[in-house]
Amino acid sequence: MKKVPSSASGLVLPVLSRMGNVLTGAERKIVKAIHGTNSIIDEHPEILRDESSMAGGNCQCAAWPESTEEASSFLAECHADCVPVTISGARTGIAGGAVPMGGAVLSTDRLKGIAASSLWNILTVKAGESLDSLREYTDRERPGLFYPPDPTETTASIGGTAATDASGAASYMYGSTRKWISRIEAVLPSGTVLNISRGEYAFKDGTVSHPVLGELVLPALEKPAPPKNAAGLFITPDMDLIDLFIGSEGKLGLISEADLILHRKPYAVAAFAIFCTEDQFWALRNDLMNTSLPVREIEAMAHPCLCFLEKYSSMSFPSSGKWVLLTAIEASCEEDLDRVLETLSLLLEEAGIHPDNTWGGFDEQERKRLKHFRHLLPETVNRLISGIAAGNSSIHKISTDTAVTPLQLPYYYGEMRQILEESGVEHLVFGHAGQGHLHANLIPYDNDQLRRAELAAELIAEKAVKLAGTVSAEHGIGKLKYNLLNKMYSRTELNAMNLLVEAIANR
């Protein structure tokens, strides 16, 4: 058997062979496939890029299977020679994972379908469905339930969110995607199709025996991984086999289908945007983290985020402070709504924040307004970067995805801010303050600023690792951040991860 090399970065699977024969044979039929770099550039340039604005995407073959069988057949053909295959979902990632660097692309755009299972709170969803389409189906067919994972990009594909273990604002209460998947269908690089259910195979003392995969051994980590971590393979003692695939960024195979767990909707959700000073922000954040209220999310917009939005949008804000704390709090009944308001009013008073400096409410329209406000910031950054990149293709956004423990975050933010200011590059900091997880977005306008932004991102990552944090808490490594793995893991740990990837790829 020919050994398949482990992929260098991103959503990459080995291998492609006999590209000219991929379309032959009734059982090997691919509904849509294109051969030739120029043809792909002319007809489907979108599969050569993602939201990272990473330049240089190219491939020689692209296929759009409509079923697991077709995807399996394509990957089986691909397995004979060592030409990489990039798995492409909705391309909403910002780490460059879906940008192909040669070889072939397998797009999940046509892997569609949502079906109810025999269990009232489980839906079987194909990889190409989006979070938007899932929510539309759930609202229609399961109106009392919802799917908790809440990434910023609602157009993200289900396969992509499983491959990256996506999270979002609501992960403060509900955790990441991994927690809400009970079964996956995975297509290995060889074309072998596996169905892996939660609880079916678990690592005991670091090993598991599987009828197809054989005996797998988990790499031994020199220190425990942080609680919120998307850098490298997910490894924790006595973990479930399904969790090795979830978040592996496609290195172990294509997640073609998943059984998703739905949760009962709360009676109401109150959402608030609180405009304050930096000192008031940290005091209120700590109070919310220690309250008995069922807090769903605690998010931050640090200065100068509001100035940036005022410059590039038509929004205006209270002038009382330069920071924003965004939070959502659940209520189980009408009495709970009163308790939420009373408790929050007391917390605001203790922090010295006037009620007039708060946006918010309980109705769906107000929640949508605040969600739009929160999402407008990264969307505006991405639009600005795209405009800059149109004049200089080497330019792309530099964003950090580091995290430390929530207790360490105020100190860590101070370290981040110093590095960012010394870089001299325009920057914004926002993100998941309740989880010790803030994103620094740097906006370079030329190649010199790009170089300084890249250096700043590396220094910020190094600071996180020194505090036993992670270089990537939710976005994954992709291609843009592959070098950061060396800052978090030793060469021995990385080699052990690669050996595990190779062992599965060759089954």
Residue, then its C-alpha position, 0 to 999 in steps of 0.5 A: m500500500k502506498k503511504v499517504p503523506s500527512s497534509a501540510s495545512g488546512l482542510v486537505l486530504p490526500v490524494l488524486s490519481r488518474m484525474g482524467n478517469v474520475l468521471t468514468g463508470a456508472e458507480r463513479k459518476i460525479v454529477k459535476a466536475i471540471h478539469g484544467t486550471n484555466s477552466i476552473i478559474d473561468e467557471h468557478p473562481e469562488i472555490l479558489r478563495d475563502e473569507s481569509s482573502m488568502a491569495g494564490g489559490n489554484c487547483q487542476c480538478a474540482a468535483w461537486p458530488e451529490s451523495t456520500e457514494e459519489a464523494s467516496s468514489f471520487l476520493a477512492e480514485c484520488h487515493a492512488d497518487c499523492v496529489p492533495v485534495t482540498i475539502s471545500g464547504a461554504r468557504t466562510g473560514i478565515a484561516g485559509g483552510a478552504v484555499p487549495m494550493g494545487g491538486a483537486v477540490l471536493s466541494t460539498d455545495r451539492l451534498k444536501g439534505i435534512a431529515a428527522s430521525s426517530l428521536w424528537n431532538i435529532l436531525t440528520v443533516k448533510a455536509g452542504e446544508s448551511l446553518d441558515s437552512l438548518r434553522e429554517y427547517t427547525d423553525r418549521e418542523r421542530p418549532g420548540l427546539f433550536y440548534p445551539p452552536d452560533p458562529t458569526e457566519t450563518t451561511a457556514s456549512i454544517g460539514g465545515t462547522a463540524a470539521t472546525d468544531a465551530s463555536g460563537a457567542a452562545s458557546y459561553m453557555y452551550g459549548s462548541t459544535r462538538k457537544w451537539i453532534s451524536r453521530i457522523e458519517a465520515v469518508l476516509p481518504s481511501g473512500t471508505v465510509l464510516n459511521i461513528s456514533r457517540g459512545e460507541y468507541a472510546f479511548k481507554d488509557g489512550t487507545v481504541s480498537h476499531p474494526v476498520l481503523g484498527e488500533l489507534v493510539l492518542p499522542a501523549l501531550e506534554k501538558p493538558a490542552p486548554p478547555k477552548n482549543a481548536a489548534g491541532l487534533f482534539i486530544t483529551p484522556d478517555m475521549d470518544l472516537i467521534d471527537l477525534f474527527i470533529g475539529s480535525e479540519g478535514k485531515l482525517g476525512l470528509i464529514s459528509e453527514a452528521d446527526l445534530i442534537l437540538h435543544r429546547k428553546p427557552y421561554a425568552v432571551a434578553a439581549f443587551a449592548i452596554f456602552c461603558t468605560e474599560d474599567q466598567f467593562w471588566a467590573l461588569r464582566n466579572d459580575l455577570m460571570n459570577t451571577s446566578l442568572p443563566v447568561r448565554e453570552i458575554e462579548a466585548m468590543a474594545h476601543p476603537c471598535l465604535c470609532f471604526l463603525e462610526k467611520y464605515s457605517s451609518m450607526s451612532f452610539p452613546s458617548s458615555g464610553k468607548w467599550v461595549l459589553l454585549t450579553a444575552i440572558e435566558a429566562s424560563c418564565e415571566e417571573d424570570l424576565d423580571r428577575v433578569l431586569e432587576t438583577l441587571s439594573l443592580l449590576l449596572e448601578e454597582a458598575g456606575i453605568h447609567p441605564d440610558n447607556t444600554w440598548g436591549g430588550f426581550d423581543e425578537q426584533e431587538r435581538k436581531r438588531l443587536k446581533h446585526f450590530r455585533h456581526l457588523l464589525p467583523e463584516t465591515v473589517n472583511r469588506l475593507i480588507s477585500g477592497i485593499a486586496a483588490g489593489n494588492s493581492s498579497i494583502h489579507k486580514i491578520s486576525t488572532d484567535t488566541a485564548v487564555t483562562p477568563l481570569q487571566l484575560p484582563y492582564y492578557y488584553g493589556e499585553m495584546r494592546q501593547i503589542l498591537e500599538e507598537s505594531g503601528v497597524e490599524h487594529l480592532v479587538f473584540g470577541h468572547a470575553g466570558q471565555g478568555h477569548l478575544h480576537a485582534n484584527l489587524i488591517p494592513y494597507d501595504n506589504d510593510q504593514l502586513r509584515r508588521a501585522e504578522l509579527a504582532a500576531e506571532l507575539i500575541a500567540e506566544k504570550a497566550v502559550k506562556l499563559a497556558g493558553t491556545v493559539s487558536a480557540e475556534h477558527g482552526i489552523g488552516k494554512l495561514k496559521y500553521n506555523l503557530l502550531n510550533k509555538m504551542y506543541s513540541r516537535t514530538e507532539l506534532n510528529a505523533m499527531n501526524l502519525l495518527v493522521e497517516a494511520i487513518a488516511n491509509r485505512 
